[in-house]
Amino acid sequence: MTVERGLRLLAGIVILLSLALAHWASAWWLLLTAFVGLNLFQSALTNWCPAMMIFRAMGLKDCTTQSTR
């Protein structure tokens, strides 16, 4: 797994979890969904995200031009 895939996986899990919590607990959990969306937008513009640093520290490699077979 690469840093980029890990980031997308983490974002997807957090968004789905916050949507479930908003449905069953409180609509305030939608703020977490908005935060993840804003963070993804920011990281697309700056190529920096705190989760990327954590994933690199965990040993995940950055995406390189590879065959996708």
Secondary structure, 3 states (H helix, E strand, C coil): CEHHHHHHHHHHHHHHHHHHHHHHCCHHHHHHHHHHHHHHHHHHHHCCCHHHHHHHHCCCECCCCCCCC
